[in-house]
Amino acid sequence: MRLDDHLPADHRLNQVYRFGAGAMGLILVVFGILGLLNDVSFMSQAGKKIAGLNSNGALSTISIVIGALLFVGMVIGGNFASTLNICVGCAFLISGFVNLALLDTDSNLLAFKMSNVLFSFGVGVLLLFFGLYGRVTGGLPHDNPYWKRRHPEEAAREQKARERAAVAARRPPPRRGLPQH
C-alpha cells in the first residue's frame, strides 16, 4: 500500500505540497550552488556572504542535499511531499534554535549568523505551512481525504447515504393518477 492510495491522482492539495517542496528546494539549491562557486573553505567558521546569508562549504553542501531531497518530494507528490515538507520544516526550526545557541562560539561549524537563523526559521515555518495545509484544522470538510481517514465509520455512513440518494434519484418517478386494479 502506498502512502497516497486514499488520495485521488488529481487531488488539489497535491499541488500545494508539490509547490512548497519545489519552491523551497529551488531556493536551497541556488543558495548552495552560489556558496560553492564562491570558493569558501569547507569548515570555515567565518564564512562568506552569499545572497545576504553567511555560508561555508559545509552549509552549501547541506543546502544542495536538502534542496534535492525537496525536489524528490515535489516529483513524488501526495502524502510523501506533505510529510517531507513537515519533517524538513521541523528540522529547519530545530536547526534555527540550535544554531542560535551556537552563534559566536567555536562550535558554529556552519558559519551561521543571525540572518541564517532567521532564514532557517522562515523556511521552517513555510515548509510546515505547505506540509500541513489541508491536513490539520478544527473544521476539515467531510470530503477531505484526511477527515475520511480519521473518521472511517462516519465517512462510510455518509458514503452509503450518498449512494442511496443517487439510486433514489435514478428511479423513475411514481405514477400519478388512479390506481390500476
C-alpha positions, 0 to 999 in steps of 0.5 A, a space after each residue: 500500500 502506498 502512502 497516497 492510495 486514499 488520495 485521488 491522482 488529481 487531488 488539489 492539495 497535491 499541488 500545494 505540497 508539490 509547490 512548497 517542496 519545489 519552491 523551497 528546494 529551488 531556493 536551497 539549491 541556488 543558495 548552495 550552488 552560489 556558496 560553492 562557486 564562491 570558493 569558501 573553505 569547507 569548515 570555515 567558521 567565518 564564512 562568506 556572504 552569499 545572497 545576504 546569508 553567511 555560508 561555508 562549504 559545509 552549509 552549501 553542501 547541506 543546502 544542495 542535499 536538502 534542496 534535492 531531497 525537496 525536489 524528490 518530494 515535489 516529483 513524488 507528490 501526495 502524502 510523501 511531499 506533505 510529510 517531507 515538507 513537515 519533517 524538513 520544516 521541523 528540522 529547519 526550526 530545530 536547526 534555527 534554535 540550535 544554531 542560535 545557541 551556537 552563534 559566536 562560539 567555536 562550535 558554529 561549524 556552519 558559519 551561521 549568523 543571525 540572518 541564517 537563523 532567521 532564514 532557517 526559521 522562515 523556511 521552517 515555518 513555510 515548509 510546515 505551512 505547505 506540509 500541513 495545509 489541508 491536513 490539520 484544522 478544527 473544521 476539515 470538510 467531510 470530503 477531505 481525504 484526511 477527515 475520511 481517514 480519521 473518521 472511517 465509520 462516519 465517512 462510510 455512513 455518509 458514503 452509503 447515504 450518498 449512494 442511496 440518494 443517487 439510486 433514489 434519484 435514478 428511479 423513475 418517478 411514481 405514477 400519478 393518477 388512479 390506481 390500476 386494479 
